[in-house]
Amino acid sequence: MDFLQQLAGNPLLMITVVLTLGVILVNGWTDAPNAIATCVSTRAMKASSAILMAAVFNFLGVLVMTMINSNVAMTIYNMVDFGTNTGDATIALCAALFAIVLWATVAWKFGIPTSESHALIAGLSGAAIALHGNLSGINPSEWIKVIYGLVLSTFLGFSFGFLCTRIIEFLFHGVDRRKANPKFKKAQVAAGAAMAFMHGAQDGQKFMSVFLLGIFLVNGDSQTNQFVIPIWLMVLCSVVMAFGTSIGGYRIIKSVGLDMVHLDPYQGFAADLGAAGCLLLSSLTGIPVSTTHTKTTSIMGVGASKRLSAVNWKIVKEMALAWIFTFPGCGLLGFIVAKVFMYIF
């Protein structure tokens, strides 16, 4: 209630909050659908049920992982330094958030599952560079964790997906597939819930840290180094993300779950299990990784375990190009929008 009263009396805080929620919303329609893409594509769950499940387990992932280890949130929070002038810093932050929403909307229009984690990092970095006029606003020790995460999500995601598929095929060799499929569909629901849980553990922390950063800057506080994420913010983040998935997630579900690799139920289970395992490892070590990268590379690993031609490499190429251009593209967009906002305001 204190926050709502403050929000009603502070237009700048209102703008900052709306833009932050906008970023969480586009994460819901471009990034969060990856968690449930295989569940829907193999018909283990209906899309509406999968979205509801994702909302619940996103919240649980945020809640549980924040209690265990909030290092991912702190990494994003400390990645850039907007300086001590909180007025200019707030403008730069709003510019970064606006750039991220714009970038994600264009990607969604073309059905490309970009990484909102990397768009967030790039947009914040571009705005910080614009604010300082140099690289002094970038924290290299935190940024290097992003590079580690990029490598981790790509190679471990692929490897875990490949290995999980081979292990399942070995354990269930000779089992009648018609009898096994219903059981794997049920198992896939559990694995999809695990993916949604880990998505909340990773991406939920990232966006809540930016939400709190905006609140601190609007209130004139640029020196806070530690914070506690309130329960109401976890609920708000989960609900907005689920709403985003419900209004625009099917395009990404189609690209990831249907167009890239044709998956049987056991393969969908292997992809979810492999991706969730990689995200768990990353969250426990405090390394921010991309849910999009992890899930899509896990699906590639599943397809490659059968044969390389089973993967639609044209779709993979489009995704890879989107991933490659996210850092420079969204970073440049954040830089330009920050310069424009600082000139106007």
C-alpha positions in Angstrom: 0.0 0.0 0.0 2.9 2.4 0.7 4.2 1.7 -2.8 0.8 2.4 -4.4 0.5 5.7 -2.5 4.0 6.7 -3.7 3.1 5.6 -7.2 0.0 7.8 -7.3 1.9 10.9 -6.2 5.0 10.5 -8.4 4.5 10.7 -12.2 8.2 9.8 -12.9 7.9 6.6 -10.8 4.7 5.8 -12.6 6.5 6.1 -16.0 9.4 4.0 -14.8 7.1 1.3 -13.4 5.0 1.1 -16.6 8.1 0.7 -18.7 9.5 -2.0 -16.5 6.2 -3.9 -16.6 6.3 -3.4 -20.4 9.7 -5.2 -20.5 8.3 -8.0 -18.2 5.3 -8.3 -20.5 7.3 -8.7 -23.7 9.5 -11.2 -21.9 6.2 -13.1 -21.4 5.4 -13.2 -25.1 8.9 -13.7 -26.5 10.9 -15.6 -23.8 8.6 -17.3 -21.3 6.8 -19.3 -24.0 10.0 -21.3 -24.5 9.4 -23.0 -21.1 6.1 -24.5 -22.3 6.7 -24.8 -26.1 7.4 -28.5 -26.1 4.5 -29.3 -23.8 2.1 -27.6 -26.2 3.7 -28.9 -29.4 3.6 -32.6 -28.4 0.0 -32.1 -27.1 0.9 -33.0 -23.6 -1.0 -29.9 -22.4 -3.4 -27.4 -23.9 -1.9 -24.0 -24.4 -4.3 -22.4 -21.9 -3.5 -24.9 -19.2 0.3 -24.6 -19.9 0.1 -20.9 -19.5 -1.6 -21.2 -16.2 1.0 -23.8 -15.1 3.8 -21.5 -16.2 2.4 -18.6 -14.2 2.2 -20.6 -11.0 5.7 -22.2 -11.4 7.3 -18.9 -12.5 6.2 -17.4 -9.2 7.4 -20.5 -7.2 10.8 -20.3 -9.1 11.2 -16.6 -8.2 10.2 -17.2 -4.6 12.3 -20.3 -3.8 15.4 -19.3 -5.8 15.4 -15.8 -4.3 15.4 -17.4 -0.8 18.2 -19.7 -1.7 20.4 -17.6 -3.9 19.7 -14.1 -5.3 23.0 -13.7 -7.0 21.5 -13.5 -10.5 19.5 -10.4 -9.4 22.5 -8.8 -7.8 24.6 -9.5 -11.0 22.1 -7.6 -13.2 21.7 -4.8 -10.6 25.4 -4.2 -10.4 26.2 -4.7 -14.1 26.0 -1.0 -14.9 26.6 2.2 -12.9 24.3 5.1 -13.8 26.2 7.5 -11.6 25.1 9.6 -8.6 22.9 12.0 -10.5 19.7 10.1 -10.0 17.6 12.3 -12.3 19.8 11.6 -15.4 20.2 8.0 -14.2 16.4 7.5 -14.2 16.1 9.0 -17.7 18.8 6.6 -18.9 17.1 3.6 -17.3 13.7 4.5 -18.9 15.5 4.9 -22.3 17.0 1.4 -21.9 13.6 -0.1 -21.0 11.9 1.6 -24.0 14.6 0.3 -26.3 14.2 -3.3 -25.0 10.4 -3.2 -25.5 10.9 -1.9 -29.1 13.5 -4.6 -29.9 11.4 -7.4 -28.5 8.2 -6.3 -30.2 10.0 -6.3 -33.6 11.4 -9.8 -32.9 8.0 -11.1 -31.8 6.4 -9.7 -35.0 8.6 -12.0 -37.0 8.2 -14.9 -34.6 11.9 -14.9 -33.6 12.6 -16.1 -30.0 15.1 -13.5 -29.0 16.7 -13.5 -25.5 15.2 -10.8 -23.4 17.9 -11.4 -20.8 20.5 -10.4 -23.4 18.3 -7.5 -24.6 18.0 -6.3 -21.0 21.8 -6.4 -20.5 22.5 -4.8 -23.9 19.9 -2.0 -23.4 21.1 -1.1 -19.9 24.8 -1.1 -21.1 24.0 1.1 -24.1 22.2 3.6 -22.0 25.0 3.7 -19.4 27.5 4.4 -22.1 25.4 7.2 -23.4 25.0 8.7 -20.0 28.7 8.7 -19.2 30.0 9.2 -22.7 32.5 6.3 -22.2 32.7 2.8 -20.8 33.1 3.9 -17.1 29.5 2.9 -16.4 30.1 -0.8 -17.3 31.2 -3.2 -14.6 33.5 -5.7 -16.3 33.6 -8.2 -13.4 29.8 -8.6 -13.7 29.7 -8.4 -17.5 32.1 -11.4 -17.8 29.4 -13.5 -16.1 27.2 -12.8 -19.1 29.9 -14.2 -21.4 30.2 -17.3 -19.2 26.4 -17.7 -19.3 26.3 -17.3 -23.1 28.8 -20.2 -23.5 27.1 -22.2 -20.8 23.6 -22.0 -22.1 24.7 -22.8 -25.7 26.9 -25.8 -25.1 25.5 -27.3 -21.9 21.9 -26.9 -23.3 22.8 -28.8 -26.4 24.8 -31.5 -24.5 22.1 -32.0 -21.8 19.4 -32.4 -24.4 21.5 -34.9 -26.4 22.5 -36.9 -23.4 19.0 -37.0 -21.9 17.6 -38.3 -25.1 20.2 -41.0 -25.4 19.7 -42.1 -21.8 15.9 -42.3 -22.2 16.3 -44.3 -25.4 18.7 -46.7 -23.7 16.5 -47.2 -20.6 13.3 -47.7 -22.6 14.8 -49.7 -25.5 12.3 -52.3 -26.7 9.3 -50.7 -24.9 6.2 -50.3 -27.1 6.0 -46.6 -28.0 2.2 -46.6 -28.1 2.2 -47.6 -24.4 5.1 -45.3 -23.5 3.8 -42.1 -25.1 1.0 -41.5 -22.6 3.4 -41.9 -19.7 5.9 -39.5 -21.3 3.2 -36.9 -21.9 2.5 -37.0 -18.1 6.2 -36.8 -17.4 6.5 -33.9 -19.8 4.0 -31.9 -17.8 6.3 -32.3 -14.8 9.3 -31.3 -16.9 7.5 -28.3 -18.3 6.7 -27.2 -14.8 10.4 -27.6 -13.9 11.2 -25.4 -16.9 8.7 -22.7 -15.9 10.1 -22.9 -12.3 13.7 -22.3 -13.6 12.6 -19.6 -15.9 11.2 -17.7 -12.9 14.4 -18.4 -11.0 16.5 -16.9 -13.8 14.5 -14.2 -15.6 12.2 -13.3 -12.7 15.2 -12.2 -10.7 16.7 -10.2 -13.5 13.6 -8.1 -14.2 12.7 -7.6 -10.5 16.2 -6.2 -9.9 15.7 -3.6 -12.6 12.2 -2.8 -11.1 13.8 -2.1 -7.7 16.7 -0.2 -9.4 14.1 2.2 -10.9 12.4 2.7 -7.6 15.7 3.5 -5.8 16.7 6.0 -8.5 13.4 7.8 -8.6 13.6 8.1 -4.8 17.1 9.7 -5.2 19.0 6.7 -3.9 21.9 5.5 -6.2 24.0 3.9 -3.5 21.9 0.8 -2.5 24.1 -2.3 -2.8 21.7 -4.8 -1.2 18.0 -5.2 -1.3 15.2 -7.6 -0.4 12.7 -8.6 -3.1 9.2 -8.3 -1.6 6.5 -11.0 -2.2 4.1 -8.6 -3.9 6.7 -7.9 -6.6 7.2 -11.6 -7.2 3.5 -12.0 -7.7 3.3 -9.0 -9.9 6.2 -10.1 -12.1 4.7 -13.6 -12.5 1.2 -12.4 -13.4 2.4 -9.8 -16.0 4.7 -12.4 -17.5 1.9 -15.0 -17.8 -0.4 -12.3 -19.3 2.2 -11.6 -22.0 2.5 -15.3 -22.8 -1.3 -15.6 -23.1 -1.6 -12.8 -25.6 1.4 -13.4 -27.8 3.2 -16.5 -26.9 1.9 -18.9 -29.6 4.2 -17.5 -32.3 7.3 -18.4 -30.2 5.8 -21.8 -29.2 5.3 -22.5 -32.9 8.9 -21.5 -33.8 10.5 -23.4 -31.0 8.2 -26.4 -30.4 7.0 -27.1 -34.0 9.1 -25.6 -36.7 12.7 -26.3 -35.4 12.4 -30.1 -34.7 9.5 -32.5 -34.8 9.4 -33.9 -31.3 7.9 -37.1 -29.9 6.7 -37.0 -26.2 9.8 -38.6 -24.9 12.0 -36.2 -26.9 10.0 -33.2 -25.5 10.5 -34.6 -22.0 14.3 -34.9 -22.7 14.5 -31.3 -24.0 12.7 -29.9 -20.9 14.7 -32.0 -18.5 18.0 -31.0 -20.1 17.2 -27.3 -20.3 15.9 -27.3 -16.7 19.1 -29.0 -15.5 21.3 -26.4 -17.2 19.2 -23.5 -15.8 19.4 -25.0 -12.3 23.2 -25.2 -12.5 23.4 -21.6 -13.7 21.1 -20.3 -11.0 22.9 -22.0 -8.2 26.2 -20.6 -9.4 24.7 -17.1 -9.9 25.4 -16.9 -13.6 22.7 -15.1 -15.7 21.9 -17.3 -18.7 19.3 -17.0 -21.4 16.2 -19.3 -21.1 15.8 -19.0 -24.8 19.3 -20.1 -25.6 19.1 -23.0 -23.1 15.8 -24.3 -24.3 16.4 -24.0 -28.0 19.9 -25.5 -27.9 18.5 -28.4 -25.8 15.9 -29.0 -28.5 18.7 -29.0 -31.1 20.6 -31.5 -29.0 17.5 -33.7 -28.9 17.1 -33.5 -32.7 20.8 -34.1 -33.3 20.7 -37.3 -31.2 18.5 -38.8 -34.0 20.3 -37.2 -37.0 21.6 -33.8 -37.8 19.0 -33.5 -40.7 16.2 -33.8 -38.1 16.9 -30.2 -37.1 15.5 -27.4 -39.3 18.7 -25.5 -39.6 17.0 -22.6 -41.5 15.1 -21.8 -38.3 18.2 -22.3 -36.3 20.1 -19.9 -38.5 17.4 -17.2 -38.1 17.5 -17.7 -34.3 21.3 -17.5 -34.2 21.4 -14.3 -36.2 18.8 -12.8 -33.8 21.0 -13.8 -30.9 24.2 -12.4 -32.5 22.6 -9.1 -33.3 20.8 -8.7 -29.9 23.9 -7.4 -28.1 25.1 -4.8 -30.6 21.6 -4.0 -31.9 19.8 -3.5 -28.6 22.9 -1.9 -27.1 23.0 0.7 -29.9 19.3 1.2 -29.7 19.6 1.8 -25.9 22.4 4.3 -26.6 20.4 6.2 -29.2 17.2 6.3 -27.2 19.1 7.4 -24.1 20.7 10.3 -26.0 17.4 11.4 -27.4 15.7 11.2 -24.0 18.4 13.1 -22.3 18.2 15.8 -25.0 14.4 16.1 -24.7 14.1 15.8 -20.9 
